[in-house]
Amino acid sequence: MFKTRLTELLGVEYPIIGGAMAYLSTAELAAAISNAGGFGLIAGVTCNNKDELREQIRTCRSLTDKPFGVNIALITRDPNRVNEDLEVVVEEKVKFVETAALNPAPYVKQLKEAGITVLHKCATVRHAKSAERVGVDAVTLVGYEAAGHTGLDDLPLSIMIPLAVDSLEIPVISAGGVSDGRAFVSALALGASGVQIGTRLMASHECPASETFKDWLIRTEATDTVYIERSLNRAYRVRRNEATEKVLELEKKGTTMLELLPFIGGDNLRKVLFEGDVEAGVVACGPVAGLIDDVMSVKEIIDRIISQAEIIIERLQFS
Ligand SMILES: Cc1cc2nc3c(=O)[nH]c(=O)nc-3n(C[C@H](O)[C@H](O)[C@H](O)COP(=O)(O)O)c2cc1C
């Protein structure tokens, strides 16, 4: 029932991509998503060097014979890392890459020549159109609903997806706000060829975050997320906590990205995710957290989305 241009492009059963999540989208989580019929992505940005990325790719391959990909953030702190990561994905014969954040133009030719299918993730229809022009195979559009960097257009996916599918030829993937079959069907109804899910997958057994973190996530209300980095012309949707309060205070006074970095990545984020100190740093989180109240296996999450979606579609046909 859910065969789309995306399932065809990726060779997967369901049009569900596990969005790359820094520190969490390891080979194990990516493989679990692919084994459940979705499409797992390894977050390249979390690997400290190209050898770690190579190892992640090999581990993922040892855990699944299903398709998976690597997410390459085109913004990293060391510009050489992008080129090194791309070298590794080509050498390791990874079949799918998702680029994210900046214009993928400088990299698409090299990836396509290596036979790689390229997805590009961006937060505006304008950027999706430029990505299509430079030859990517599909675009993931991040909406206002999503966790993480959602761009400055502040448009919900109910507007962005129809705008994108009306002006693009390539498949469009909707990223943001999916935890169950209702949002999945609604994304498909808007014209998306599939969805990308982040926040819901943090509350999975295979997500490497601590149980304390997962409990905190489950207790999160839909109104508990907040935007930071607005004063720096960026928009980062995160879980409200002590760290975000400090960041917002600094932003009120006027600050720089450099001053905010200690709150945003590295050690403090690791404390939040793995060491039970959920106030220590800033963590991306979508308001869909308000709809999540259980930790399940990735397979249970995906199976439930699909069975709910089947029921919804049947009901729609008869109402
Ligand atoms: C903890 C966390 C970390 C994330 N890190 C990244 C990242 O490093 N790169 C990226 O492209 N997207 C990142 N995202 C965004 C997800 O890949 C995905 O697009 C988004 O979570 C979808 O919205 P949802 O959370 O409402 O499902 C992250 C999301 C979360 C929740």
The ligand as an SDF file (V2000), in Angstrom:
LIG
                    3D

 31 33  0  0  0  0  0  0  0  0999 V2000
   18.6730   14.8330   18.7920 C   0  0  0  0  0  0  0  0  0  0  0  0
   18.5720   15.2030   17.3290 C   0  0  0  0  0  0  0  0  0  0  0  0
   19.7340   15.4360   16.6220 C   0  0  0  0  0  0  0  0  0  0  0  0
   19.6700   15.7710   15.2650 C   0  0  0  0  0  0  0  0  0  0  0  0
   20.8320   15.9410   14.5780 N   0  0  0  0  0  0  0  0  0  0  0  0
   20.7880   16.1720   13.2360 C   0  0  0  0  0  0  0  0  0  0  0  0
   21.9800   16.2320   12.4710 C   0  0  0  0  0  0  0  0  0  0  0  0
   23.0820   16.0940   12.9960 O   0  0  0  0  0  0  0  0  0  0  0  0
   21.8810   16.4700   11.1460 N   0  0  0  0  0  0  0  0  0  0  0  0
   20.6640   16.6120   10.5280 C   0  0  0  0  0  0  0  0  0  0  0  0
   20.6200   16.8000    9.3060 O   0  0  0  0  0  0  0  0  0  0  0  0
   19.5060   16.5650   11.2180 N   0  0  0  0  0  0  0  0  0  0  0  0
   19.5400   16.3320   12.5550 C   0  0  0  0  0  0  0  0  0  0  0  0
   18.3770   16.2090   13.2620 N   0  0  0  0  0  0  0  0  0  0  0  0
   17.0660   16.3330   12.5640 C   0  0  0  0  0  0  0  0  0  0  0  0
   16.5160   14.9350   12.1810 C   0  0  0  0  0  0  0  0  0  0  0  0
   17.3720   14.2980   11.2740 O   0  0  0  0  0  0  0  0  0  0  0  0
   15.1180   15.0150   11.5290 C   0  0  0  0  0  0  0  0  0  0  0  0
   15.1740   15.6940   10.2970 O   0  0  0  0  0  0  0  0  0  0  0  0
   14.1080   15.7070   12.4400 C   0  0  0  0  0  0  0  0  0  0  0  0
   14.2690   15.2560   13.7540 O   0  0  0  0  0  0  0  0  0  0  0  0
   12.6840   15.4290   11.9520 C   0  0  0  0  0  0  0  0  0  0  0  0
   11.7590   16.0330   12.8000 O   0  0  0  0  0  0  0  0  0  0  0  0
   11.0490   15.2570   14.0460 P   0  0  0  0  0  0  0  0  0  0  0  0
   12.0280   15.2690   15.1290 O   0  0  0  0  0  0  0  0  0  0  0  0
    9.8440   16.0750   14.3170 O   0  0  0  0  0  0  0  0  0  0  0  0
   10.7150   13.8580   13.5710 O   0  0  0  0  0  0  0  0  0  0  0  0
   18.4040   15.8850   14.6220 C   0  0  0  0  0  0  0  0  0  0  0  0
   17.2380   15.6470   15.3610 C   0  0  0  0  0  0  0  0  0  0  0  0
   17.3030   15.3000   16.7040 C   0  0  0  0  0  0  0  0  0  0  0  0
   16.0330   15.0320   17.4490 C   0  0  0  0  0  0  0  0  0  0  0  0
  1  2  1  0
  2  3  1  0
  2 30  2  0
  3  4  2  0
  4  5  1  0
  4 28  1  0
  5  6  2  0
  6  7  1  0
  6 13  1  0
  7  8  2  0
  7  9  1  0
  9 10  1  0
 10 11  2  0
 10 12  1  0
 12 13  2  0
 13 14  1  0
 14 15  1  0
 14 28  1  0
 15 16  1  0
 16 17  1  0
 16 18  1  0
 18 19  1  0
 18 20  1  0
 20 21  1  0
 20 22  1  0
 22 23  1  0
 23 24  1  0
 24 25  2  0
 24 26  1  0
 24 27  1  0
 28 29  2  0
 29 30  1  0
 30 31  1  0
M  END
$$$$
